[in-house]
Amino acid sequence: MKGSRSKSDSTADDSMSTASTPSWASMRPPSFLGGVRFLLIEADLLLTVASGVAALGAFLALDGTPPRTRLYFPDNGRWQPFTEESIPVRDVVLVLLLGILPGIAAVEVALARGIRRALWPLALLAAWRYVAAYCSSLAMTGFYLEVAWASLGWLRPDFASRCLGNGPYAPGEFVNAVVRSNADCTTGATEEFLNIGRRAFPSGHSAGAAIGGVWATAVLLRAAGSGIGGLLAQAAVAGIYGVWLWVGHVALSRVIENRHTVADVSGGLALGAIVGGVSAYWVSGAVARLEAKLSSAPGGGGGRRPARGRGAVRQREEEGEGTGSSLTTVDGGAPPDGEGEALAGISASSALYHEAPEGLAPPAADDGSSRSSTVDVEAGRRRGGRGGPRGDVAIAL
């Protein structure tokens, strides 16, 4: 019957909906909540932090001096002048640390709204995983960049201008000469300024922007797929487009301003996308495993708490379960077997009566006596056959 559903069917539906879309708000405190320390020392979490610290330490320990690649002048007409950059590395770092990093934490806090107080430590653990993995990916990318620059020492398109002067072509005395080291430069530039010109491949700006784009995409997609409102989901998708427009702007500026070639920028984008993508994919799986542990732990079953009273009717209507029949008890439960069939018969006959075909006129007046008698008969049958009253019955007539 549509008017009544067994308790097992309702439980199965709740478990299926919980398994398909796990969230912090739908979980109950597990019995092992006191063992949060075990989750804090999991090997994967420690690996994230340790790898980030090791990468940062190696990055700071390296000298950073690139090899002295010689500068030749096979074509003095391809002289790239030195120009001021529109996006300094400081701006990229500020976006990564003061823009995307707080955004990741804010999204995790927003997704944790409405959770039980006992689950707050675990929700903070999930947010910590995302923040730690993001920071570790930044540190590891910096380490890889430093290793590549120190190993390759490729010259930037504007190195000749840094070394010999900002002219449209090479000076005549250097047409057939070779710049063997920074000591052969004539501009009097500092070693740091000249060494930056030897760090061409890969582009650090592009790598950092790619990491920010990948992580922002992963977090915003997580927010958009978490069941938030339509307007917020659209804002998350718009944020993804905005982030990648910024990534493209950073990458193009490095080529236009003669800081890097297309190959340098492509290598930086690939490095950032790989490191950021792997770390974001890994931490997403780690958080999913954490949610699965909470859902499957003893006493940690998911699902919403069963509603009572009018909330039960509203909950069934939201889940599409209350559309078949309007027969329900006041406390929100379905009528017992037998009684549900009798009440369904009353409701069906009433529907036929009030929706009479054309030509069959209903009674001139309805003083409510038939309804009262029907309810009285049903209430009397329940009191007599069920060992006393079990509560009023609401019938939609």
HUGI-V230066 format. One record per helix or strand. SS is the DSSP state (A for helix, B for strand). FROM is the first residue (numbers start at 1). TO is the last residue. If there is no record, write none. Layout:
BEGIN
ss->[SS	SS]
from->[FROM	FROM]
to->[TO	TO]
END
This chain:
BEGIN
ss->[A	A	A	A	B	A	A	A	A	B	A	A	A	A	A	A	B	A	A	B]
from->[7	24	33	43	71	89	117	159	172	179	182	191	204	230	262	310	328	339	369	393]
to->[20	26	40	61	71	111	152	164	174	179	184	196	224	256	296	318	329	354	385	394]
END
